[in-house]
Amino acid sequence: MTETRKLGMCVSCEICRASCPSSAISMEFERGQFVPLVDMEACTDCGLCLSLCPGLNVDLNNSGSYKELVGPYMEAYTAHTKSDDVRETSTSGGIVTTLVSELLKNKEFDAAFLLPFDSFAGIPARLEPCSDPQDLIRAAKSKYIPASAYNVIKALEEDHEKKYIIVGTPCLFQGIKQFLKKKNISEDNLLFIGLFCDKTLNFNIYDYYEKIFGKGNEKLTHLDFRNKDPNGWPGDSKLFFDSGRTLTVDRKVRQELKDYFQLKRCLFCPDKLNKSADISVGDCYIKREAGNLGKSSVIIRTEKGKEIFDKYFYLFDAKKKK
């Protein structure tokens, strides 16, 4: 982990910290993200953290062919939820919120690990277990900040029998699945809903928006990276200040800032479409299909994913793609 930090390849997933058998790893805020700090006296050199680290374990040995970039899949759709309320408040098609809500409502899973992140408060942004469908709205919309799987790892260590939905990015899934493999924990009780991902931003983005767009001593209390109000999909950034003032910032600003605030590890990412998920979901950018409210591209990758998507297909307006 010292090497991960030295090379700037940390993704702030906290999997090293959560899995360390001697509790030798803590996290320290540096240059906009949380990075591992190793207590060398407590460390036993077991090597577990290194074997799980998605920051260093990057597979670049592929030809970049279409098949390798897309990954294994069974079916693909463009889709959006039939719930008007969910679709209006979501980033694109509302597929994840609708599907997770229904699975929890029908008690098919005990909880879903989601990211209900509102604003940066100087602590890691951890995926949190949610069991009440009514709470899902806090986790809606895209967050482009480093997410931590700390709570996921701890929950999987504590109870292998509970059924969880895990919603996350490709690098998070890589680390979690490595942990499952090392600990001999089956994936049978888990559903991985993967998000397409192109550049995670460090937490300095909040400071930037506050300094550039705030007035006087205003503090940024909430940031929607993409909000459909008032210009529709794909959404502009919406800033909320403690003065009560809100401000819409053109989407082009966020696009330009991504190159400056992205994590270094993102430069080496070979997996934009979350190839290890059961179901992968992201924005649909097919011309003339998304519309003002947006749609999602949905990739069904496993039998488990297909069974669940087919079961709740009636909740979506979906069109199969070649």
N, C-alpha and C positions, 0 to 999 in steps of 0.2 A: 504493500500500500504506500510505502514511502516512495517507491519507484513510480507508481501511478500518479502520485501528487507531483513529483519532480518533473515528470514528462507532461503534466497538464492534461492528462487523459481521464481524470475523474469525471463521473456523471452525477455525483452526489446521491447515488442510490441508497447508501448506508447499508448495503447488504454485507459488507465487510464488518461493520460495527455490530450489526444484529446477530451475525453468525459466529463471531469470535468466541471460542470456548473459554478464554481467559480474560475476557472483557478488557483487552489491551488497546482497543481503538475507540477514540472519541472523534468528534467532528469539529473543525475549526473553520470560521468564515474567512475566506481569503479571495480577494479580487472578484467579488460578486457571486461566489458559490461556496458550498460547504465541502471541505476536503478532509481526508482522514489524517488524524494525528496519532501516531503509534507510541505507546509507552513501551520502550524497548526493554525495560526491566520486567514488565509483566508478560511480554511476548515470549512464546515458547517455540517460535519458528515452525509451527505446524504446517504452514503453507495453505491452509484452508481459504483464507481471504483472497490470496492470489489466484487460486484455482476458480474462484467464483466471479472475480472482477470483470464486468463487461467493458470496463474502460480499456484494459490491456488485451483482453482476449478477443481481438478483432480478426475475422477471417477475410483477408483480402485476396485469397487465392482462387478467384473465379474470373471467368473470361468477360464478365459483364454482359453476357447474352440476355436476351429478353426473358428466357425461361428462368435463368438464375436470379434475375432482378425481381421478377414477379413472385417466384417461389411456387411451391405445390398448391394446387387448388382444385376444387371440384366444380364449383359454379361461381358466376359473378353476376351482380345485379347493379342497376341504378335504382335507388329507392328513397322514399321518404315516409315518415309516419303519417297515419291518417288523423292523428290528433293535432288539430289546428293550434292549440295552446302550446304544445311541446314544440311543434315545428317553428313557431314564431320566436320562441325564446332560445332555441338551440343554435349552434353555430352553422349547421348545414341541414341535414335531413331528419335529425332527431331519432335516428335508429337506435343508438346505444341507450338513451334515456328510456325510450319506450320498451325495448326488449328487457332491460334490467328491471324496470318497474314491474313488468308482468311476471317475470321469473320470481321476484321477491313476493309479490302479491299472492302468487299461487304456491308459495313456500317450497319451491323446487330447490332453492339454495338458502343457506342460513344467513348469508350476508354477501354484500358486494364491496370490494375494495375500490374506492373512488377517490378523486382529489377535490374535496370541497374547499378550495383555496380562494380567499377573497383579496387579501393584501399581505404584503411582506412585513413580518413582525420580528425579524431577526432570528427566526428558528427555521429548521428544515420544513419543506412542504411535503408532508407524509400522506400517502394513501391511507384512508381511514375506512373501517368497516361500517357499512350502512345496511340496516335491516328493515328500515321503514321506507316504503316507496315514496312517502310524502316528503322525505328529506332529500330526494334525488335532485331537486332543482338547484341545490347549493353546489352540486358537482357538475351541473350542465355547463356548456360552453367550453371552448378550447383554452387551455392554459399552456403557455409556451415556456414554462419555467422547469427547472430540474425537480423531478418528483422522487420521493424516497419510498423504498419498499420495506422500510424497517418494520412497520406493523404487520406486513404480510409475512415476513420471515418468522417473526415471533409467534404469530398465530399458527403457522404451519408446524412450528416446533412443538407448540403446546398441545395441539389436537389434530391428528391426521384424519380423523373421521368426519369432521365438519365439511360441509359443501360450500365452496366459495366461488364467486365470480370475481375475476381480477381484470380490471380495465387499465391498460397502460401502454407504454411505448416499447419499441423493439428492444432497446438496450435493457430496460427493466425486466422484460420477459426472459432475455438471455441469462441474466443473473439469477432470477428466480428458478428457472428450469435447471440451471447448473446446480443450484442448492438442492432441489428435489432429487436430482440424480445422485449427488454425493450422499444424501441422507436416506436414500432408498425409499422415498415417499412417492406413492403413486399419484398420477394426475387424474385418476378416475373421478374424483370428487370436485375437480376444478374445471372451470370454464374460463378460457383466456379470450377476452375480447380485445383485440389489438387495434391501436390507433395508428393511422399513417403518420409519419413524422418526418419533417424536414426542418432541422435546426431548432434546438432547444436554446433558450436565451438565459443568460445568468441574471441574478436578481438586481444587478445594477440598472436594469432597464426601468425599474420603478423610480429610482433616484433621478434618472435622466428625464423621465416624463414630468416628474414633480418640479425639477429645476427649470426645465424649458417652458412648460405650459402653465405652471402655477403662478399665482399673483400674490405678491407680498409674502406673507408667512403661511400661505395655504399649504396644507398637507394632503397628500394623495391618500384617500381612504380605500379606494377600490378601483380596479382597472379591468375593463372588459377588452381583451385583446381584439375581439371581433364581435361587433354588435350590429344587428340588422336595422336598428333604428338610427337614422331615418332613411338610409339609402339602400337597404336590402342586402342580400347576399352578394359577395363574400364577406361583407361587413367592414365597417370602420372601427377604429379604437375609440372607446368611450371612457373618459376619465371622470372620477367622482372625487371632489375635494371636501375637506371638513367644513368649508364655508357654506356648503350646500350647492355650490356651483358645479355644473357638469359641462363637459366639453367633448365634442366629437372631433377626432383627429383623422384626417384622410388615411385610408389604408396604405397608400404609397409610402407614408412615413415609416410604418411598421416594417414594410418590405425592405426599405433601405437600411433600417437599423439592424436587421437580422444578421447581416454580415459582420457587424461590429460587436454584437453582444452574444453571438452564438458560442456554445462550448467548443473547445478545441477538438474534443472527441467527435463532434458532429462532422468535422472535415473528413473523417475516415469511415463514416457510416456506410456499410454495404447493404443495409436493410431499411428502406424507406417505407415498405408496404407491410411490415410486421409479419414476416413469413412463418414464424413459429406459433402464431395465434390459431385458435379454432375458427374465429371469425375476425376478419380484418375490415375496418371501416375508416373512411376518410371522405373528404370533399369530392364531389363529382364536378370535374371541369370540362366535361364534354360539351362542346358548343351547342347552344340552343336547347339544352336539356335541363340545366339547373334552375333557371327562372329566378325571380326576385327573392323567393324564400329559400332557395337552395335545395340540393339533393345530396345523397350520399352514394359513394361507390362502396359496394359490399362484396367482399371476397370470402366465399365459404371454403375453408381449407381442410376440414376433417369431418369424419362421419358424425362425431358429436356435435360439431357446429351445424352441420346440415340438418340433423334431427331436430335441433332446437329451433333453427330458423324456419324450417318447414312447418313446425308445430304452431308457430306464432306468425306465420306468413300473412294471415288475415288482417293483422294490425298495420300492414304496410301497403303502400302503392308501389309495387316493384315490377321492374322489367328486366328479364334475363338478357345478359350480354354474351357475345361470342368471345 
